[in-house]
Amino acid sequence: MRPSQAVERPQAEPAQLSDDDVLLTSAQTRARFGGISNMCIWRWERDPRVRFPAPDVVINGRRYWRLRTLRRFDAERVRLTAEQTAA
């Protein structure tokens, strides 16, 4: 009988997520916008003037936004504000 030998197996590289792919919870998203309430996000999502993005992922009623989605929203708000002040 041969003594057992440890066999080294190459480990799979963990998937590299870009910063934009990170999912933020509802609490993290609210904190990112100054500690707003759940009700505030609910209103923003339904207000066509605000155009807050819907969550990217919903799991068992829990909402998650990708950081890229929120950054896109921020950029759009900055653009709209600049247009309004220039007019």
N, C-alpha and C positions, 0 to 999 in steps of 0.2 A: 504494500500500500504506500502511495506517495504522500508525503506531507502536503497539506494544502498550501498553495501559494497565493498570495494576494495578487490579484490581477488589477492593474491600473487601467481604468477606463477614462477616456477623455470626458471631461464635464462639459455640458452644453453651456455656451456663453449666455448669460442672462440677456434678455431683450433690452436693448437700449432705447428708452423712451426719451423723446425730446422734451424739453421743458413745456412746450405747448401742448403735449399730449397728457399732461398730468390732470387728473380729475379732482376737482374741488367739491367738497361737500357743501350742502346748503349753508351750514354754519360758517365755513371758510369763505364762501361767496359773500355772505352778508357782512362778515368782518372786512372783507376786501373793499366794500363800498361804504365803510364808515360805521359798521355795526347796525345796519338797518334791520328791520324786523321781517319776519316771514310774510306778514301782511303787505309790507312795502314791496317785496319782490312779486307777490301775487298781483298787486295793482300794476306794477311796472310791466309785467308780462301781458297784461290785458289792455294797456294804454297804447294806442297806435302812435301817439306822439313820442313816447319813450322808446318803444320797440326793443325792450329788453329780451334777450334770447331765451327761448325755451331750453330746459335742461337737455344736455346731450345724451344722458343716460338716466333712466329711472329704474331702480331695482327695489322691488317690494315697497313702493311708495317713496323711497328715498331718492332725492334729486342730486345729480352731479353735473357740473359744467366743466368742459375742458378749458384750460387756461387760455388757449388760443381763441376760443369763442368769446371769452370775456375781454381779451385784449382787442379783438376786432370791434366789439361793442364800444370800448373806450375810445378807440381811434375814430369811429363813426361819430360819437358824441363830440369829440374835439373838432372834427371837420364841420359838423353842423353848427357848433357854437361860433367857429371862425367865420362861417358864411353869414350867420345872423348879425354878427358885430360889424362885418364889412358892409352890409347892406344899409 
